[in-house]
Amino acid sequence: MSHQPLEAARAGKTGPNRLGPMGFVLTFGVVSMLADVVYEGARSITGPFLATLGASAVMVGFITGFGEAVATVLRLGTGPLADKTRKYWPLTIAGYALTVIAVPLLALAGSLWQAAALVIMERFGKAVRTPARDTMLSHAGADMGRGKAFAIHEALDQSGALLGPLLVGLMIAVSGYRLGFGVLAVPGALALIAVLLLRRAAPEPGRYDTHAINEPVAATGLAPARVPLPARFWWYSAFTAISMFGFSTFGVISYHLEVQKVLPSALIPVTYAVSMGAAALAALASGALYDRIGLGGLLIALPLTAAVPFLSFTATPALVWAGAVVWGAALGIHESTLRAAVADLVPTARRGTGYGIFTAIYGLAWLAGSTIIGALYTASYTGLITFTIGTQVVALIAFIPLLGSKAGKASEPAEPGKS
């Protein structure tokens, strides 16, 4: 296995990065912001758009949940690939390219299967890029605080997720769904240009991580690729999966808003924009809390998730808007601080693998849960509420063994048989 960036740093070679860690995080945040304008703009109307093509609530839940599973489960392959090849930038760029190509093509989709394939293609792009991107961000956050680094990145990321739905909502009001998807080709092109420029400015982000540079490559006596993942990591992944099992995708929520005519179609993306604004603020707050008190700060996500069905699945507009804030805040914690903790739980040499496994477990749980929630939406609102609350109570119980330290360190004993 090649460890060229770390080996070069150990040898005392000067790195070519022209950006400091904070500059890297901020600039990567701009890249993600532009990409989020594209795919979050599309996700804000995926449920209603699929409904216009004849999809049922269960089908919307399955397609959006399957897309999330693709975005996460395939990281079981792309995470180890990033660790093995150290091709962090090529994987990141390829992933962004897949996403920004797939989304505008939805403007040309004329059938449910075509639209579903493009939704899944967009999520596949996320699977390709995310382990590599998160590994680079974790290096940049080693000294400044990983909670802070991931929170800043997520806040910028979510600002694009706020702007995208507003842009799409405006285009729908003007000319319908087709223009809403088509206009997203512009920020998509800008995202690709930005990530290419960032690669030129910081070709070796691993040099930011002085802890990794000074970490013995084979402290366990094993090759880096075979260092076991700690038991604490697996328990943490299980807790996250249980929590996500009861978390609805926005596709099901937006489907409800469309078919029940709770809000005009053009306002549905605006509710998603509100969610993304709440996600950005929640990411900043939870990231700072994680750096200060550790994993215990993540528990706020559980009551937020439990409150979603009481708000987002009603027919009262005021409650729906409140639900958008609550759902977004929970998502912001899930997508920022939960990721930051993984870097503190796994060995540096297996960080890409750790992110891949963690998000695969996360995605499978979201796929299963969103499909169940879609079915319960049709069958029983009471059942939907009971299911959501029950999963969060079980998640709270599962979290108890994790309390007491920041995140558990990668040097802790591994669970037998896990690797």
PAGU-236839 format. One line per 4 residues: their letters; for each residue x, y, z of C-alpha. Coordinates in nm, 2 decimals. Each point is the difference from the previous one (the first is absolute). Layout:
! PAGU-236839
a) X:Y:Z ~ ...;
***
This chain:
! PAGU-236839
mshq) 0.00:0.00:0.00 ~ 0.12:0.35:-0.08 ~ 0.02:0.26:0.27 ~ 0.18:0.26:-0.20;
plea) -0.13:0.32:0.17 ~ 0.07:-0.13:0.35 ~ 0.34:-0.15:-0.09 ~ 0.10:0.33:-0.17;
arag) -0.10:0.20:0.30 ~ 0.19:-0.24:0.23 ~ 0.31:0.05:-0.22 ~ -0.03:0.37:0.06;
ktgp) -0.10:0.10:-0.35 ~ -0.19:0.32:-0.04 ~ -0.36:-0.04:-0.11 ~ -0.13:0.17:-0.31;
nrlg) -0.33:0.12:0.16 ~ -0.05:0.37:-0.06 ~ -0.30:0.01:0.24 ~ 0.00:-0.03:0.38;
pmgf) -0.24:-0.25:0.17 ~ -0.27:0.27:0.06 ~ 0.03:0.12:-0.36 ~ -0.03:-0.36:-0.12;
vltf) -0.31:-0.06:0.21 ~ -0.16:0.33:-0.11 ~ 0.08:-0.05:-0.37 ~ -0.13:-0.36:0.01;
gvvs) -0.31:0.14:0.16 ~ -0.05:0.22:-0.31 ~ 0.04:-0.30:-0.23 ~ -0.26:-0.19:0.21;
mlad) -0.23:0.31:0.00 ~ -0.01:0.01:-0.38 ~ -0.05:-0.38:-0.02 ~ -0.28:0.03:0.26;
vvye) -0.18:0.26:-0.21 ~ -0.02:-0.27:-0.26 ~ -0.09:-0.32:0.18 ~ -0.19:0.15:0.30;
gars) -0.19:0.22:-0.24 ~ -0.10:-0.32:-0.18 ~ -0.08:-0.20:0.32 ~ -0.23:0.28:0.12;
itgp) -0.24:-0.10:-0.28 ~ 0.08:-0.37:-0.06 ~ -0.31:-0.12:0.19 ~ -0.25:0.23:-0.19;
flat) 0.17:-0.06:-0.33 ~ -0.01:-0.38:0.04 ~ -0.37:0.04:0.09 ~ -0.07:0.17:-0.33;
lgas) 0.15:-0.30:-0.17 ~ -0.24:-0.24:0.18 ~ 0.20:-0.10:0.31 ~ -0.18:-0.10:0.32;
avmv) 0.11:0.10:0.35 ~ 0.16:-0.34:0.05 ~ 0.18:0.03:-0.33 ~ 0.13:0.35:0.09;
gfit) 0.12:-0.13:0.33 ~ 0.17:-0.29:-0.16 ~ 0.17:0.20:-0.28 ~ 0.12:0.28:0.22;
gfge) 0.11:-0.25:0.27 ~ 0.17:-0.22:-0.26 ~ 0.18:0.30:-0.13 ~ 0.12:0.08:0.35;
avat) 0.11:-0.36:0.04 ~ 0.19:0.01:-0.33 ~ 0.17:0.32:0.13 ~ 0.11:-0.17:0.31;
vlrl) 0.02:-0.38:-0.05 ~ 0.23:0.02:-0.30 ~ 0.25:0.18:0.23 ~ 0.08:-0.34:0.12;
gtgp) 0.20:-0.02:-0.32 ~ 0.09:0.36:-0.06 ~ 0.13:0.05:0.36 ~ 0.26:-0.28:-0.02;
ladk) 0.08:0.10:-0.35 ~ 0.09:0.35:0.12 ~ 0.22:-0.15:0.28 ~ 0.17:-0.24:-0.24;
trky) 0.07:0.23:-0.29 ~ 0.02:0.33:0.18 ~ -0.16:0.15:-0.31 ~ -0.21:0.24:0.21;
wplt) -0.03:0.27:-0.26 ~ -0.08:-0.22:-0.30 ~ -0.28:-0.17:0.19 ~ -0.13:0.33:0.13;
iagy) -0.01:0.16:-0.34 ~ -0.16:-0.30:-0.17 ~ -0.27:0.00:0.26 ~ -0.09:0.36:-0.04;
altv) 0.00:-0.05:-0.38 ~ -0.26:-0.28:0.02 ~ -0.23:0.21:0.22 ~ 0.01:0.32:-0.21;
iavp) -0.06:-0.19:-0.32 ~ -0.29:-0.22:0.13 ~ -0.21:0.28:0.16 ~ -0.06:0.23:-0.31;
llal) -0.08:-0.31:-0.20 ~ -0.31:-0.04:0.21 ~ -0.15:0.28:-0.21 ~ -0.01:-0.25:-0.28;
agsl) -0.14:-0.30:0.19 ~ -0.33:-0.11:-0.14 ~ -0.08:-0.31:0.21 ~ 0.03:-0.11:0.36;
wqaa) 0.28:-0.25:-0.07 ~ 0.21:0.27:-0.18 ~ -0.05:0.24:0.29 ~ 0.08:-0.27:0.26;
alvi) 0.32:-0.10:-0.19 ~ 0.12:0.36:0.00 ~ -0.08:0.05:0.37 ~ 0.20:-0.31:0.08;
merf) 0.29:0.11:-0.23 ~ 0.02:0.33:0.18 ~ 0.02:-0.19:0.33 ~ 0.27:-0.23:-0.14;
gkav) 0.21:0.31:-0.06 ~ -0.02:0.08:0.37 ~ 0.11:-0.36:0.08 ~ 0.31:0.05:-0.22;
rtpa) 0.11:0.33:0.14 ~ -0.09:0.01:0.37 ~ 0.25:-0.24:0.17 ~ 0.29:0.17:-0.18;
rdtm) -0.14:0.35:0.06 ~ -0.07:-0.07:0.37 ~ 0.35:-0.15:0.05 ~ 0.16:0.32:-0.14;
lsha) -0.22:0.22:0.22 ~ 0.09:-0.21:0.30 ~ 0.37:0.07:-0.06 ~ -0.07:0.37:-0.03;
gadm) -0.19:-0.01:0.33 ~ 0.26:-0.19:0.20 ~ 0.14:0.31:0.17 ~ -0.29:0.25:-0.03;
grgk) -0.26:-0.26:0.14 ~ -0.18:-0.25:-0.21 ~ -0.34:0.11:0.14 ~ 0.08:0.35:-0.11;
afai) 0.13:-0.10:-0.34 ~ -0.29:-0.22:-0.09 ~ -0.25:0.26:0.14 ~ 0.15:0.28:-0.21;
heal) -0.01:-0.22:-0.31 ~ -0.35:-0.11:0.07 ~ -0.12:0.35:0.06 ~ 0.13:0.12:-0.34;
dqsg) -0.13:-0.32:-0.15 ~ -0.34:0.06:0.13 ~ 0.00:0.36:-0.12 ~ 0.00:-0.15:-0.35;
allg) -0.28:-0.23:0.11 ~ -0.20:0.31:0.10 ~ 0.07:0.19:-0.32 ~ -0.07:-0.30:-0.23;
pllv) -0.36:-0.06:0.10 ~ -0.08:0.37:-0.02 ~ 0.14:0.01:-0.35 ~ -0.19:-0.31:-0.10;
glmi) -0.32:0.13:0.16 ~ 0.03:0.32:-0.20 ~ 0.05:-0.19:-0.33 ~ -0.30:-0.23:0.08;
avsg) -0.22:0.31:0.05 ~ 0.12:0.14:-0.33 ~ -0.01:-0.32:-0.22 ~ -0.03:-0.32:0.19;
yrlg) 0.22:-0.29:0.11 ~ 0.20:-0.03:-0.33 ~ 0.15:0.35:0.03 ~ 0.05:-0.06:0.38;
fgvl) 0.24:-0.29:-0.08 ~ 0.16:0.15:-0.31 ~ 0.12:0.32:0.16 ~ 0.21:-0.20:0.24;
avpg) 0.25:-0.07:-0.28 ~ 0.15:0.35:0.07 ~ 0.11:-0.05:0.37 ~ 0.10:-0.36:-0.09;
alal) 0.26:0.13:-0.25 ~ 0.12:0.26:0.26 ~ 0.04:-0.28:0.26 ~ 0.23:-0.20:-0.23;
iavl) 0.21:0.30:-0.08 ~ 0.03:0.08:0.37 ~ 0.11:-0.35:0.11 ~ 0.26:-0.01:-0.28;
llrr) 0.14:0.33:0.12 ~ 0.01:-0.12:0.36 ~ 0.19:-0.31:-0.10 ~ 0.27:0.22:-0.16;
aape) 0.01:0.21:0.32 ~ 0.02:-0.29:0.24 ~ 0.11:-0.32:-0.17 ~ 0.10:-0.19:0.32;
pgry) -0.24:0.07:0.29 ~ 0.16:-0.28:0.20 ~ 0.28:0.24:0.08 ~ -0.23:0.21:0.22;
dtha) -0.04:-0.29:0.25 ~ 0.31:0.01:0.22 ~ -0.15:-0.27:0.22 ~ -0.02:-0.24:-0.29;
inep) 0.35:0.10:-0.11 ~ 0.14:-0.08:0.34 ~ -0.22:-0.31:0.05 ~ 0.20:-0.33:-0.03;
vaat) -0.10:-0.17:-0.32 ~ 0.00:-0.35:0.16 ~ -0.05:0.06:0.37 ~ -0.21:-0.31:0.02;
glap) 0.24:-0.22:-0.19 ~ -0.24:-0.02:-0.29 ~ 0.01:0.16:-0.34 ~ -0.21:0.32:0.01;
arvp) -0.27:-0.15:-0.22 ~ -0.05:-0.28:0.25 ~ -0.01:0.19:0.32 ~ -0.34:-0.10:0.16;
lpar) -0.27:0.25:0.06 ~ -0.08:0.05:0.37 ~ -0.31:-0.15:0.16 ~ -0.11:0.35:0.10;
fwwy) -0.02:0.09:-0.37 ~ -0.24:-0.29:-0.07 ~ -0.22:0.09:0.30 ~ -0.01:0.36:-0.11;
saft) -0.10:-0.11:-0.35 ~ -0.28:-0.22:0.14 ~ -0.14:0.30:0.21 ~ 0.00:0.21:-0.31;
aism) -0.18:-0.26:-0.21 ~ -0.28:-0.03:0.26 ~ -0.04:0.37:0.01 ~ -0.01:0.03:-0.38;
fgfs) -0.25:-0.29:-0.02 ~ -0.27:0.24:0.13 ~ 0.11:0.30:-0.21 ~ -0.22:0.08:-0.30;
tfgv) 0.15:0.11:-0.33 ~ -0.12:0.34:-0.13 ~ -0.14:-0.18:-0.30 ~ -0.28:-0.16:0.21;
isyh) -0.06:0.33:0.17 ~ -0.02:0.20:-0.32 ~ -0.22:-0.27:-0.15 ~ -0.25:0.05:0.29;
levq) 0.01:0.38:-0.06 ~ -0.07:-0.05:-0.37 ~ -0.28:-0.27:0.00 ~ -0.18:0.15:0.30;
kvlp) 0.03:0.35:-0.15 ~ 0.13:0.14:0.33 ~ 0.21:0.25:-0.18 ~ 0.02:0.13:-0.36;
sali) 0.26:-0.20:-0.21 ~ 0.23:0.30:-0.04 ~ 0.02:0.04:0.38 ~ 0.11:-0.36:0.07;
pvty) 0.36:0.07:-0.10 ~ -0.01:0.30:0.23 ~ -0.08:-0.22:0.30 ~ 0.31:-0.20:-0.10;
avsm) 0.20:0.32:-0.01 ~ -0.12:0.07:0.35 ~ 0.12:-0.34:0.11 ~ 0.34:0.05:-0.15;
gaaa) 0.03:0.33:0.18 ~ -0.08:-0.17:0.33 ~ 0.25:-0.28:-0.09 ~ 0.28:0.26:-0.05;
laal) -0.07:0.16:0.34 ~ -0.03:-0.34:0.18 ~ 0.32:-0.12:-0.16 ~ 0.20:0.30:0.14;
asga) -0.16:-0.04:0.34 ~ 0.04:-0.38:0.03 ~ 0.36:0.02:-0.14 ~ 0.10:0.24:0.27;
lydr) -0.18:-0.21:0.26 ~ 0.18:-0.31:-0.11 ~ 0.34:0.16:0.03 ~ -0.09:0.11:0.35;
iglg) -0.18:-0.29:0.16 ~ 0.02:-0.29:-0.25 ~ -0.26:-0.25:-0.12 ~ -0.26:0.10:0.26;
glli) -0.07:0.31:-0.21 ~ -0.15:-0.22:-0.27 ~ -0.30:-0.11:0.21 ~ -0.20:0.31:-0.10;
alpl) -0.05:-0.16:-0.34 ~ -0.23:-0.27:0.16 ~ -0.28:0.22:0.13 ~ 0.02:0.21:-0.32;
taav) -0.06:-0.32:-0.21 ~ -0.28:-0.11:0.22 ~ -0.18:0.33:-0.05 ~ 0.00:-0.01:-0.38;
pfls) -0.32:-0.20:-0.06 ~ -0.20:0.22:0.24 ~ 0.09:0.30:-0.22 ~ 0.10:-0.09:-0.35;
ftat) -0.28:-0.25:-0.07 ~ -0.29:0.22:0.11 ~ -0.23:0.21:-0.22 ~ 0.07:0.32:0.18;
palv) 0.24:0.23:-0.19 ~ 0.14:0.16:0.32 ~ 0.09:-0.34:0.14 ~ 0.15:-0.11:-0.33;
waga) 0.23:0.31:0.01 ~ 0.10:-0.08:0.35 ~ 0.06:-0.36:-0.11 ~ 0.24:0.12:-0.27;
vvwg) 0.21:0.17:0.27 ~ 0.00:-0.31:0.23 ~ 0.07:-0.25:-0.28 ~ 0.28:0.22:-0.14;
aalg) 0.16:0.05:0.35 ~ 0.01:-0.38:0.05 ~ 0.15:-0.05:-0.35 ~ 0.27:0.26:0.07;
ihes) 0.12:-0.19:0.30 ~ -0.01:-0.33:-0.19 ~ 0.20:0.13:-0.29 ~ 0.27:0.20:0.18;
tlra) 0.07:-0.10:0.36 ~ -0.07:-0.37:-0.04 ~ 0.26:0.00:-0.28 ~ 0.25:0.19:0.21;
avad) -0.01:-0.27:0.27 ~ 0.10:-0.28:-0.24 ~ 0.34:0.16:-0.05 ~ 0.06:-0.03:0.38;
lvpt) -0.11:-0.36:0.01 ~ 0.21:-0.16:-0.27 ~ 0.38:-0.03:-0.08 ~ 0.12:0.26:-0.24;
arrg) 0.11:-0.25:-0.26 ~ -0.35:-0.14:-0.01 ~ -0.20:0.32:0.01 ~ -0.14:-0.04:-0.35;
tgyg) -0.11:-0.35:0.08 ~ -0.15:0.11:0.33 ~ -0.20:0.27:-0.18 ~ -0.11:-0.25:-0.26;
ifta) -0.13:-0.25:0.25 ~ -0.16:0.25:0.22 ~ -0.20:0.17:-0.27 ~ -0.09:-0.34:-0.16;
iygl) -0.16:-0.10:0.33 ~ -0.16:0.34:0.03 ~ -0.14:-0.02:-0.36 ~ -0.14:-0.35:0.03;
awla) -0.19:0.10:0.32 ~ -0.13:0.31:-0.18 ~ -0.12:-0.21:-0.30 ~ -0.18:-0.24:0.22;
gsti) -0.15:0.26:0.22 ~ -0.11:0.24:-0.28 ~ -0.18:-0.29:-0.18 ~ -0.18:-0.10:0.33;
igal) -0.09:0.37:0.06 ~ -0.14:0.03:-0.35 ~ -0.21:-0.31:0.05 ~ -0.12:0.12:0.35;
ytas) -0.09:0.34:-0.15 ~ -0.25:-0.17:-0.22 ~ -0.12:-0.26:0.26 ~ 0.01:0.17:0.34;
ytgl) 0.10:0.34:0.12 ~ 0.00:-0.13:0.36 ~ 0.22:-0.28:-0.11 ~ 0.24:0.24:-0.16;
itft) 0.02:0.20:0.33 ~ 0.05:-0.31:0.21 ~ 0.27:-0.13:-0.23 ~ 0.20:0.33:0.00;
igtq) -0.02:0.04:0.38 ~ 0.09:-0.36:0.06 ~ 0.31:0.01:-0.21 ~ 0.13:0.31:0.18;
vval) -0.06:-0.16:0.34 ~ 0.20:-0.31:-0.10 ~ 0.27:0.22:-0.14 ~ 0.03:0.19:0.33;
iafi) 0.04:-0.34:0.18 ~ 0.26:-0.10:-0.25 ~ 0.19:0.32:0.06 ~ 0.05:-0.04:0.37;
pllg) 0.33:-0.21:-0.03 ~ 0.15:0.27:-0.21 ~ -0.03:0.27:0.26 ~ 0.30:0.11:0.21;
skag) 0.27:0.10:-0.26 ~ 0.04:0.21:-0.30 ~ -0.03:-0.27:-0.26 ~ 0.22:-0.29:0.10;
kase) 0.34:-0.02:-0.17 ~ 0.12:-0.21:-0.28 ~ 0.25:-0.17:0.23 ~ -0.27:-0.17:0.21;
paep) -0.03:-0.38:-0.03 ~ -0.18:-0.12:-0.30 ~ -0.31:-0.22:0.00 ~ 0.12:-0.35:-0.08;
gks) -0.05:-0.09:-0.36 ~ -0.06:0.35:-0.11 ~ 0.22:0.16:-0.27;
***
